[in-house]
Amino acid sequence: MMVRVKSEEFLLLSPNPFPNSIPNFNSSFSMRTSTFTFFSSLSTFHNRNRRHLTLSPPLLHSPRLSASLRVEQPAWDFEELDLPEDNAAFQFDRSSVSTVAEMRKLPSPEMEVKELSELPEQWRRSKVAWLCKELPAHKGGSLVRILNAQKKWMRQDDATYVVVHCLRIRENESAFRVYKWMMQQSWYRFDFALATKLADYMGKERKFSKCREVFDDIINQGRVPSESTFHILIVAYLSAPVQGCLDEACSIYNRMIQLGGYQPRLSLHNSLFKAIVSNPGISSKQYLKQAEFIYHHLVTTGLDVHKDIYGGLIWLHSYQDSIDKERIAELREEMLRAGIREGREVLVSILRACAREGDVEEAEKIWFKLLKFESDPPSQAFVYRMDVYSKVGMPMKSLEIFREMQEKLGQTNAAAYNQIIEILCKARELEFAESIMTDFVKSDLKPLRPSYVYVLNMYFNLELHDKLEEAFFQCLEKCHPNSTIYSIYLDSLVKVGNLDKAEDIFNQMNQDGTIGVSARTCNIILSGYLSSGNHLKAEKIYDFMCQKMYEIESPLMEKLDLILSLSRKIIKKPISLKLSKEQREILIGLLLGGLKIDSDDKRKNHSIRFEFDSNSDSHNVLKSNVHRQFYEWLHPTCKPSNDSENVPDKFCTIASSSFGFYADQFWSNGQPTIPKLVHRWLSPCVLAYWYMYGGRRSSSGDILLKMKGSPEGVESIVKKFKAMSMDCKVKRKGKLFWIGILGSNSASFWKLIEPYILDVNDFPEVGDQTLEHDSRETENINFNSDSD
């Protein structure tokens, strides 16, 4: 009998209002008893609930009818998206962002599913019923093995029924694995409605990677995903605190409009815009074009523009390197026409734009508007006023504003101190700069390092080398200097001719992983050796620079040409690239932590793709270290023209066959793998870089290491840890493994890697509950050291 499901609340094999009529698949009944009970309960259900169904009339040839399927899922509350909040107060009220109630109203394609009783043979119905009971209890490989054993008889309708059943009982992971197995079978026919339902449910569980995988499958079949799939995938990306998800959400949003031709709901526009302006301005400014596109679409489709859309756009414009004053003026006019009053955050954003342009007249107008809101404007408004007057050559006016800020607010933050010290140092107002710096140091505010850079530069330009040295050693006591501070001091020592101390500082920089040397520092010490006539040491620095492929300044190269022509028959050319022992160990550690390798079609040449999280303090230190360590291998576009302080979050090496071994071992067939001999390479340096790149440290001191690969590879690493007298626990979440080194074992691990850890205190922390979080997605793997 064919059944057309009419009610939106009816679900195929859905939770029953008569719970006793549905068998318990977790019971220990035999297969025959379970199957009999299953069919009896199904018959009872249909008999008792005829009023819920519209039955088709008896037909001679039983044509297949369409059934609109709605599978019940838990009410994921997308009103509670864990989006980071911004100090700019662009919060949007909850009625303006995407909610689960709205997503249920999105159109969804009808789905045809045969009833279990419609399957042709009794034995087939029994086997399908058994699979519905058995598969949700298995994970990963065992589930696939069970399905592979059914290849001889299983067909499209059977597998579709199993997928739908898994969705009904909220076993979406099992449904996804069955679906992916279906796709590999010769009898597979693409089912748009099934793919849409699966993608939607994976997205509602915020499993954006699996939702995206099904989304891409739909596109690869030449179909356009439904509006619901676009909408849910975007919300899933926005709800994930993972780097790169915002970029993916923007990409899917653009494709929803341009490829699908859909008109996104107002709440989706607002949710995406909120995510853009919820990050700090420095990292959000790159999304200005995307924000303008959202605004343009809102206006052209006649949707209401939220007041925070206007404020957010002006806020983004104020952070741009080149300020578009005309566009800001247009947005302000449109706000007024919409009857929206310019709030405090908007005025502060405009003041920031004035500071970048040096527009004193407009800045003062905005300042007086701010005073009408409150007698004590926010501290950043004072900072921007100081900046705008410094741009027009009035540093003493900036100092006056700083004093006014101290009087009105009763306190001064680090940003204000750094700003006024920068202004006074650039203006070479020595006494005032020293006085403010003394107050700043006594205040115990952080960070001090930017101000020390300004002060040291001022002393260097004024040729006050004694004061520069005094300030440098004071900086060593108060904070950890960076390579810029060391470089200024090195330059000062070379200028005064103190080469012995300069050489000590250069060697100290080279040995400290958090500082390192760069092309600039090498050129400084090289110029000192050439000026003093120490040609032997100059040649050593030259060889080092050739090895690292640092560019030598032209005047220095002219002197070197003469020296090298006299000391060497042939001027030494840059040596061929070869990975050092330290580079090899760093590379293995980073690959274990998730580093990626790109290969050409013939897998002859490979390039390393370094990616770091800009929001992680540990990654910001690590990327500078890695950038220096692999400088000679980097692609020319990834080498900054200035010093190495401004290292991009993403950079790559040149394509080289030297990386072939690592590509074969760690990225065979373009997928991350764990080498069989990995246990032989786990040196303290390797473990340290693995921890720094892909590790976490809990508040209780436990250490977690993440990796991708096979259970066999993880087992090999666990055995190695046990051989090193360190027990660990392993958890699996999808394709990702977490190795937990807990309790006293973490202390042993830390003692082992500490000599190689860069000097950074802010490693990512997770709560103690991390290993226990979400037991449905996390699979506990108990390794036995004696097992094969």
N, C-alpha and C positions, 0 to 999 in steps of 0.2 A: 504494500500500500504506500503510495506517495503522499507525503505530507508537506503542505506549504505553511511555513511558520509565519503567522501574522503578528502576534504580540511581540513588542520590542523587549518585553521582560522575559519571554520564554527562551531558554537556552538549550541547545542540544546537549543531552546528558547533563543538564544543569542541576544545581542544588534543588532538591525536591521538597515541596511542601509536606510530602509524606515521607519522612526520612527513613522509615522502616522498610520502604519498598526498594531502596537502593542498596546493593550489597556492599559490604566493607571490603575493599580491595587489599586492606592490610591484614586481613584474617588469614588463618593458616589452613583454610579449606583446600581440598584437593582441586585439581583443574576441572574435573567433571562436575563436582558440586558447585564450584564457582561459576562455571558456564551456565549450568541449569538455573542457578539463582539469578544470574544476570539477565537471562532471557525472561524468566518469570517476572522479575521486577520491572523490566521494560514493558512487558505486556500489561501488567497491573497499572503501571503509570499511564499508559495510553487509555486504558479503560476508565480510570478514575478521573481523567482530566480532559475528557472530550470537549468540554466547554471552552477550553483554552485553545483548541485547534480547529482549523477549518479543513475538513477532509475533502479531497478531490472525489468526484463521482466515479463509480466503477467504469473502467475503460477496458476495451478488448486488448489494446496493445500497450498500455501503461507507459505513456510518454514520460520523459524526465521533466520535472517541474523545478522552478527556481524557488529556493528558500532563502529568505532574508535572515541571515544568521547574526545574532548578537551574543557574544560569549561574555559572561559576567566576569569582571575583574575587580580587584580591590580598588577602592576610590583613592588613587594617588592624589595627594593634595598639592597641586602645582601652584596654589596660592602661597605656599610656604617655600618658595625657591630660596635656596641658600646663596643668594647673590651677595657679593661683598658690598658693604655700604660705603658711601663716599662722604667725605667731609663737606662736600659742596651741597648737600641736602637736596639732591634731585632724587627724591624717594618714590614719587608716583603713588597715588592711593591705590589700595588693593583692587578696587573695582576697575582699574584701568589696565591691569596686567592679566596675563593668560590664566584661566582657571580650568579645573577639570570639568566643571559643568558646561563650560563653553565648548570644550573639546568633544563632549558627547553629542553636541548638536551638529558637528561637522559631517558632511555627506560621506557615506561609505558605500563601496560597491556591494551589490548583492552576491551572495555566495551559494553555490550549489554543492550540497553534501548529501550523499546517499545515507539513508537510515541503515543501521546495522542489520535490520531484518531484510533489507533489500539486497544484501550481498547474496550471490547466487547459491553458494554451497554451505551446508551446515559446518563442515570442517573449517571453511574459511572464516565463518562468523566466530567459531570457537577460538581460532588462532588470533584473530584481530582483538577479541575480548581479552585474551591472555596478554597480548602486547600492551593493551591499554592499562592493564594492571601492573605488568612487570617493568616496563621501560622507565616510568618515573622514579623507580627505586635505584636506578643505575646512573652513573656519571661517566662522561667521556668515553674512553675506549671500550669499556664493557658494554655500553649501550650500542655502540656501532657494531661490536661483535655479534650481539644478539640480532641486530637488523641484517647483518651479512648472512646469518644462518637462515634468513627467511627469503633470500633472493629468488629462489626457484619458484615460489608461488605468489609473492607479494607484488601488487600492482598499484597503479595511481590511486584508485578509489580507497584501497585499504590504507595506504600511507596517509592520504588526506584525512581519513576518519581518525587515525591515531593522532595526527597533529591537532585536529580540532578538539579531541578529547583532552589532550594535554593542556591546551589553552583553557578549557573549561575548568579544570581542576587546579589552575594557576601554576602548572609546571611548565612555565614558558621556556626554560632552558632546555627541557626535554623536547618540547615542540620544535625549537630552533634546530636541535641536532637531527631530529627526524627529517625536518625539511631539507637541511643541507645534504643529508644522505639521499633523499629523494632525487635531488638535482643530479647526482652522479649516476643514476640508473638509466638504462637504455630506453625504458618505457616512459620516462618523465615527460610530462607536458606542462608547460608553464601555466599556472593558475593565478591570474592577476588578483582575484578576490582573496585567495588564501595568502598570497604574499603580502597583500595590504594589511590583512588582519594581524599577521604575525609581526610585521614591522611596527604596527601601531602598539601592540601589546609590549614588545620589547622596549619601545620608546617610553611608554608610560611607566615602566619600571626603571627608567633612566639608564638603561643599558644602551647607550648611544652607539657604541661600536657595532653591536649586533643589528641594531635598527638600521644603521647606515649600510651594513653589508647587504641586507635584504633590499633596502632602497636602491643600492647600486645594481642588484640583480634585476630589479624591475626595469631600470633604465637600459641595462644591457640587452634586455629582451625587446627594446624598441618601444616601450610603453612609457607614458608619463605617470609618475606616482600620483595618487589621489591627494586632494587638499589636506585630508586628515593626516596623511603620512608626512607631508611637508611640515605641517604645523607641529605635530608631536615630536618630530626629529629635531626641529629648531629648539623647542622647549627643553628637550632632553640635553642638548648641547649646553644650553644656558644654565641648566641646573647642575652641571658637572664642574667642580673646581679643578679642572685640568688645563694645563697650558695648551693653547691652540684650539680649544673648543669654541671660543668666541669667533675666531676666524672661520671655522667650519660653519657655525650658525649663520654668519653673514653670507657665506657662499650659498648655503641652502636657501636662505631668504631671497637672495637675488635670483636664483634659479626658479624658485616658486613663482616669481613674477614674470621672469623673462622666458623660461622654458614651459612652465605649466600654464601661464596665462591666468593664474588665480589672483584674487584680490584678498590679501591677508586680512584677518580680523584686526580691529583697532587694538585689541589687547596684545596681539603679537607684535605689532609695530612698537607699542610702548615697552613691552618686555625686552625686546632687542635693544632699543635705545637706552633703557635703564642699565642694561649690562655694559653698554659701551661707556657710559659716563660714571660707572661705579668703580672704575680703576683710577689710579693716580693720573693726573693730567699729562705727565711726561710719557706714559705708556699708552694713554688713550688718544693722543693727538693724531696718531696715524689713521684713526677711524673717522676722520672728519668727512671724507667723501661718502662713506657709508651712512653717516648720520644725516648728511644733506640729502642723500637718496631717500632715506626713510621719510624725512620731512617733505620732500617733493612729492612722494607717493601719497602721503596723507592729504596734502593740499589738493592734488589733482583728482583724487577720488572723493573729495568732499567730506572726509572724515574730520572729526573734532581734533584739533591740535592741543594737546595738554600743555599747560603753562611751563612744565619742566622741559618740554621739547625746545621751546624758545631759549630758556635759560641754559640748557645743556649745549645747544649749538653755539651760543655766545661764549660759553666756558671753553669749548673745544677750540674755537677761533682764537681765543686769548693765549693759547699755548703754542700756536704755530710760530715757526721761525720767521715767517713773513706775514705780518698782520694785514688782513683785508678789512680796512676800516669801512669801506663802502658797504660790504656785506653785513658787518656788525650794525651799521646804521639802518640798513634795510630791515634787519630782524627786530631792531628796537621799534621801528615804525609799525611793523606788522603786529608786534605785541600791543602797542597802543591802540591800533585799530580793532584788535580782538578784545579790548577792554581789560587787558592784563597789566597789572602794575609791576614796575621793575622792583624786584625784591633785593634784599641784601646781597645774596649770592651773585645776582646778575650785575649789580653795581661793582662788586669786588672784581668780577671777571673783566669788566670794562676798564677798571683801574689797572689791572694787570696788562691789558693790551696797550694802554697809554704808556705804561712804564717801558714796554718793549720798544715803542715808537718814540719815546721822549716827548710826548705831547703834554706839556705842563698845563696849558689852558684847559683842555678837556679833563685832565686829571683833577684839577681844582674844582671844576663843576661837579664831578662825580663825588668828590670828597664832601662837599657841602650837602649833597643829597644823602650821603651816608650819615652825616651828623643829624639829619632830620629823623632818621630811623632810630638812632640811639646815640646817647652822649659819648659812649665809649665804643668806637668802631673796632672791628676785629684786628688782631695784631698784623695779619697779612696785608691789610690796607695800609698800615704805616710803612711796612716794608716796601710796598710798591710805590708809595710816595717818595721814599728815600731814593729808590732806583730811578724814578723819572727825573728828579733834580740832578742826580749824578750824570745822567745822559746829556744834560745841557751844561755841564761844567760847573755845577754849584754844590761841591761836596760839603761845604759848611752848612748849607741849608739842609742837606740830608742829615747832618749831625744834630741840627736843631730839632728836626722831626723825631730823631731817635730819642733825644732827651724828653721831648713832649710825650712820647710813647711811654717812657719810664714813669713819668709823673701821672699820666692818666690811668694806665693799666696797673701800675704798682709792681709790675714784673716785666721781664724781658725774656723772650725765648731764644733758642739757639739760632734760628733762622735770621732773626733781626741782628744778632751779634755778628754772624758771618757776613751779612749784607753790608753793614756799616763798616766793618773792618776791610772788606774788599774795596769799598768806595774810597776810604781814606788811604789805603795802601796804593791804589792806582793813582791817586792824586798826590802821593808822596807826602802826606801830612804825618810826619814821623811821630811827633809827640802825642798827637791825638790818637793815632793808631795804636801806639804802645800802651797808652792809658786804657783804652777800651779793651785791648787784648788782655791786660792784667786783670781787669774786672771780669772778663769772660772766663779766664782760667779759675779765678776764685769762686765763680758761681757754681762750679761743678756740672755745668750743662754740657751736653754732647750733641753733635760731634765737634771736636776742636780741629780736626785735621784740615778742613778747607781754609780756616783762618791762618793756620801755620803756613800753608802754601802761599797765601797772599803776603804774609809778613816776610817770609824768606825771600820771595821774589823782590819785594821792596828793598830789603837790605842788599840783595845782589845788584840791583840796578843802581843803588846809591853807593856801591862799593864799600859797604860796612861789613866786611868779612868776619871781624871778630864778633859782632852782634849776631851775625848769621849763624856762626858756629854755636854760640850760646843758646840761640833759639832752637837750633836743631837738637841739641842734647836735652833741652827742656821738653821738646816734643817727644823724645824717646821715653821720658818719664811719664808724660801725661796721656799719650795715646800711641798706637802702633803706626809708624810712618809708612807711607806707600812709596812706590818707585819714583813718583814726581818729587817728593821731599828729598829722597836720597840723591836724585839726579841734580837738584839745585845745589845741595851741599857738595857733591862731587865736582860740579862745575866751579864752585867757589874755591875748592882746594887746588884744582888745576890752575886756576887763574892766579892764585898767590904763589904757585910753584911748590906746594907741599905734596909732592908726588908719592912719597912713601905712605902718607896717610890716605891719599886718594886711592892708591893701589889696595890698601886694606879695605876701604869702603867698597870698592868695586868687587873685590872677592867676597865680601860679606853679602852684597846684593846678589851675586851669582849663586851663592850657596843657600840663600833664603828663598824657599819656594813661593812665598807670598809676595816677594818683591821682584827678584829676577833682574836681568839686564836686558837692554833693548838696543836698537840701532843708535839711538841718541846717546846713551851712556857709553857705548863702545867708541863712538866718534869723539866723545869728550876725553876719555882716557887716552885714546890714540893721539889726539892733538897734543896732550901733555907730554907723551913720550917723544913725539917728533920735535916738539919745541925744545925739550931738554937734551936732545941728541941721543936718547936711549933707543937706538935702532933695533937692538935684539928684541926688546920687549914690544916694540912697535910691530915687528914682524909676527910675533906670537898673537897679538891682538888682530892683526890682519888675517892670519890663518883662521882664527876663531870666527871672525866675521864672514869669511868665505864659507866656512862650514855651516853657519847659520843663515847664509845668504842675506846678510844685512847690507844695505846700501852704504857705501863709503862716500863721504862728502867730497866734492870735486877738488877743492884746494888741498885736502889731505891726500887724495889719490895722486895728485901731481908730484908731491914730495915722495910718496911711496914708490912711484915708478922709478925715480932716480936711485933710491936706496936698494930696491929689489934688483935692478939691472946690474948693480955693482956686486951684490952678494950672491945672486943666483944666475946661472947660465940662462935658465928659462924662467920667466915670471910664472909663478904658480897660479894655475887657473883654479876656479872654484871646484872643489872635489865633488865626485859623484855622490849622490844621496845614498845614505845607508842608515838604517834605523839603529840607534844606540841601544844598549842593554836597558837603560832607564826608560827610553821611549817604548821599547817592546813591552815592558812590564806595565807601564801606564796604559798602553793600548789594550792589553788583555783585561785589566781591571775595568776600564771604561766599557769594553764590549760585554763583559759580564753584567754591567749595570744597565745596558740597553743601548749602547752606541750603535749607529747604523753604518753600513757599508753599501755603496752603490757600485755596481759592476757594469761593464759594457756588454754588448750582446754575446761576444765570444768569451767573456769572463777571463780576458787576458789582463786588462787594466782595471784598477779599482781605486775608488776615492773614499776617504773617511768623512762622514758627515757629522760634525760636532754640533749638538744642540743643547742649550742650557736654559734653565728657568730663570727669567729675569727677576722674578719675585722671591727668589731664594738667595739669602746672603751667602750661604756656602757655595752655591753655584756661581755667584758673581766673583768670588775669590778663585774658585777652581778654574773658571774659563780663562782668567788672565794667566794662570799658571800653565794651562794646557796650550794656550795661544803662543806663549813664549817657548815652551818645550818643543812644539812642532812648527815653529816659525818657518824653517827652511822648506818644509813640506807644503805649506799653505798655498792655495791658489792666489795669484797676484791680486785678484779683486778683494781678497780677504785680509790683505795687509794694509793697515791704516797708514796714511802718509805721515801722521804725527806720531807721538809716543804711544806706547801700548796701553795707555789708561782707558781709552775708549774702545774696548773690545766688543764686537757685536755678539749677540746671543747665539747666532748661527754662523758657522763658517765651515769651510771644507778644504781638504787637501787637493793637490793636483792628482790626476789619474796616473797611477803607477803600478807596475807589476810587483813592486816590493811588498804591496799589501795582499798579494795573492794567497799567501799562507793563511792569513787571518780571515780572508773572505771564505776560503774553503772550510776552515774549521768552525767559524762562528756564524757565517751567513751562507750556508750551502742552499742552493735553489732559491735564493732570495728571501729566506726565512731564518729567523734567529735559531740557532742550534747550540747545544753544549758539546764540546769536543769530548771524545772518549778519554783522552789523556789530560783533561783539564786539571786533574788532581796533582799532576806533576808541576804545574805552573803557578800554584797558589802560594807565591812568596808573600812576605809581609807588605811589600810595596804594591803588589797586585791587589791584595785584600783592602789596603788603605784606599786606593783609588776606586775600587768597587764600592766601598762604603760611602765615600765622598760623593760619588756620582749617582748611585742608585740605592743608597741606604737611608735608614731612618733610626732615630734614637728616641726611645720613649722617655717619659718623665721619670720613670723608675730606673733608667739606665740600661734597659734591655735594648739590644741591637737587632734591627731587621734588615735583611739584604734581599732585594728583589732581583728576579731574573726570569727569562723566558727560555723554554726549551723542553726537553723530554724528561719524564720522571727518572729514566735511567741516568741521565746526566746529573740531575739533582742528587740522586742517590750516591753518585761517585763523589760529589762535593761533601755530602754529609759524612761519608766514610772517612774522607780526608780530615774533616774537623774532629771526628772521634779519635783518629790516630794522633791528632794534636791535643788530645785530652780535653776537647770541647764538645759537649753534647748540645744538640740543637733540635728545634721543632720546625716542621715544615707545614705550611698551609698553601693550598692551591685555590686561586680565584680565576676561573676561566683558563687562559693560557699563561697566566702569570703565577709564579711561585714566590712565596715569601719564606725565607729561612730565618727563623727566630733564634738568636743566641741569648739565652735568658739567664737571669740570676748571676751566680758567681762566674759562669762561663763568659758572660759579657765582659767582666773585668779582665779575664785572661786574654780575650780577643782584643780589647782596647790596649792592653800593655804591649801586645804584639805589633799593632799597627801604629801606635802613637808616634814613633819617630818619623813617620812619613805623612802624618796628618798636617795639613796646612793650618796656620794659626787663625782659626775662625771658631767662634763660640756658638753661632746661631745655626746649628744643623737642624733640619726639620724634625719636629717631634710628633709623635702620635701617642694617643692615650693607651693605657694598659689593655683596653678592651679591643685593640686592633685585631689581634689574632683570633678573637672570638666573634668578630663582627659579621653579621649576616650569614648564619650557618647554612642557609639554603644555597648560597653561591660559593662558599668556601669549603673545599674538600680537604679533610685531614688525611695526610699520607704518612703512615707509620713505616719507617724504613727499619729493616732488620739488618744489622751489620753482617750477619752470617748468611743472608739470603743471596741468591744469584742476582 
